[in-house]
Every structure is written in structure tokens, then in C-alpha cells.
């Protein structure tokens, strides 16, 4: 390649790179221009994001996303995401905003811009047959335990307590494998398990262990979207202040969590 | 060895190229386990799919009408449905209908686990193609050769085993190669029913470390090498079996 073409090539690269940053730096403008806010939410995580009988995504997080869209004066569009692709969807610009039950971790903050303060929190627990009589996390040693691919607690559960994680792509598969007896337990967020134990179909099951790793959830925007992040930060503060999170918990049949109550008290 | 592994940790700190399956002992062990699970699943499926192909082709030429019909029905069913759907079907539909056995932790488990279902499902899937591949080879054997064998008093099984199949094998090897290469690649689908093979383990690692790009590149290279070894072996076999002047 001659020097000349090399230079042209390099400047073409630089120009296209500049074009990219310019295009992504004002996502707020492009949201308003297109008139829709595209939000990545869970579709298999009752009651935080799930499908109703006609296939629409509903739940606590879709409601929060609707609040954001109302604030911006645009329509909302939900894109169902799963734990193993949600950050990639955001990075690639398939979604503008991610409110998808994601635990806030240091590693994840390097990839997406997690907005402070945290909007929610949950810990890790298991769903297991009452008849098994599990008492301690140590009781899981050597037993197959269902999980979700991409969940951060799979590794500690197998590393610290010796469980053999059998991870599926979605919760429906994991619940069905648990029911079929392929695993002794299902390790998941306590908030979702509580909702499941209230389900008459799962009356033989319990959440027997002490919740561990209570960790805050973070909603996220693309890295570098400072303006959008600032707006979201105000939104979250407002949700805590007005008691909107507590109200949504009650509306969707979740007992008010200590985290939501503490945040409400803090910002009130 | 540890020095080399530690070097990759430094590489991560310096360049943010993150390869935890080299420097982290836990991730390394699961990647190695994943590698051997892929090999094991591939070998089991290769063996049974070829066996199904050979037996299926024999039954296709059977004088019993129902044997032929059953084989053709099997081919249509497995060739015309996606392998991922078959995996889910076997694991979640058939698996839960089978009787259960007492397990170690005081509950009831299905008889067959995810690895067994993956092996069964993928063997049948590739086997359906293999039957058709072997049939094409059998049909390429000249009728006069079969007639000559009949004239010498060979039975139908003897003709199949000693005359048509060995000749057909040489004709079908290129097509068989293709199908077996596809089979090895299709074993990645087993991650959907939580068989801890390479893609599954890589997925776990990139979820924990958020290093999707590195893991994708590694996976691509790993399969490239793995399938390359298979193709190399098959090509050698093809050359070794060549009969000058035939095929």
C-alpha cells in the first residue's frame, strides 16, 4: 500500500470514528427526533418484566421506562433482553436505556454507564423443594443447581459452596428443569423467588436459605451519554423521593423491600 | 507454567485484553472441562450417527415394506426439523415423560441427563443425513457388480457388508466429511440444555468477566482447530482408502 492510500485510509478511519462519536453523543436528540425511547427490559422476570396473556411486556421496570418516556414526551418501545446480551444490546445501540434487573458491579461499570443512585436491590437465594430440607448454602455441595446463563452469582455459588451449576438461557427453561428434577435447586434473585413461592403451582417449593450478596441494581445508558445519565439520575432520585418504587412494588404484589424503604427515607 | 499464566494477568492489566481462562485457575478448569465435553459429545455423536447411517441404509433396501417406511419416516422427521427444536423436544418434552429415579439428594430425577439427551438427539439428527449419504453411495455401485455377487451365491447381507458398502464408502466420504464437520459444529447447540461444552463455558466466563470479544475470538479459533483436526484425519482416511481406477 502506498503512502498516499495509507493516509487516505487513515483519515477515512478517523472521519468515520468522529462520525460515530458525534452520532452517539446526543442520544437524547435522536430519541426525540425518532419519537420513541427504546428500552431493554426483561420479559421473563415476574413481576419486574414479563409477558401478559396477549404477549405485551409489563411489570415494574416497563412502568419505570414508561415514566422516562413520559418525561421526554415520546413513545416507549420495549426490547426484551436476557442477562447474557443486555450490555451488548446497549453497547451496540440496539437500545437507548437498559432497565433489566442488572446488579451493579465494578466490571460492568467499565462497559456501560450505570446511573447513580441505584434504583433497586436484591440478593441471591434458591428455590427448592420443601421435602429436601435444605438449610445452609453448604448443603448444595456436589448437587446440580439450576441457574441462568450470565448471572453473576453462578460462579460464587459453585466456587464457595461447591454446587454444580446447570445454567439455562431463560428462566422458563430453568423452572421447568427444576420441576422435572434435573436440579436440586434453582439459584436466582430473591425478589423473583419470593413472587414464585406465592404462586399456588409452586406451593411445594420454598426459599430456605439466608439471602446472600444483597446488591444494588443499576439501570444503564451507553458510556459517554453524560446528559442522558444526568437526566436518569434525576429521574431515579425523584422515584425514590415520591415513593414511586414503593408504590409499584405494592401494585405488582411485592412486599416493600428494605432497600426501597431506606431510599425513600433518605431522599424524602 | 504459572509464569506463563501470570503473564496473561499482566497482559490484562496493561492492555485490557482479558483472557481469564488462562490466568484464573477456576475459569481455566471450566474451559478445559468444556473442551473435553465437546470432544466427548462429538465422538459419541460421530460414532452413533455413522452407525445409524449404515444400519438405516441397509433397512432402506429391506424387503419388508414397514422397515423401509419407518426409516423414511425417521429421515423426514429429523431432516425437516431444526436441531435446536429437537434438543428442546427431547430434553423438555420426552425427558419429563420418562420414569424418574431416586437421586443422591433425596428427590426424583429423570433417567437421562442433558448430556445423554444431547448425544441421542444430535446422533439421530446427523444420522438422518448419513442414511441419505450412504444411499447415494450404494446407488453409485454398478448394478452389474451386485449381480455378479448374487451369481456367486452371496446373501443380501453379505453383498451389503462385503461388496456394496466398502465400495460405497469410498464414494460417500466427501459428503460424509461435510456432514460430520457440521455435526461437530452443531454440538454447540447443546448449550441450550445446559450441557457444559465449550460454548456454554465460554458464555459463563464472558458473563462473569464481560470479555465477550476475547471469548468469541478464542471460540472461533478453538473450533477452527478442532474441526481442522477432524478434516485432516478424514482426508488421510480418504486417501488411504482410495482404490486406483475406482470412483
Interface residues (C-beta under 8 A of the other chain):
Chain A: X83 X84 X87 X88 X107 X108 X110 X111 X129 X131 X132 X133 X142 X143 X146 X149 X150 X151 X152 X154 X155 X159 X165 X166 X167 X168 X169 X173 X176 X177 X179 X180 X181 X182 X184
Chain B: X26 X92 X95 X96 X100 X103 X104 X105 X106 X107 X108 X109 X110 X113 X114 X191 X192 X193 X194 X200 X203 X204 X206 X207 X208 X209 X210 X212
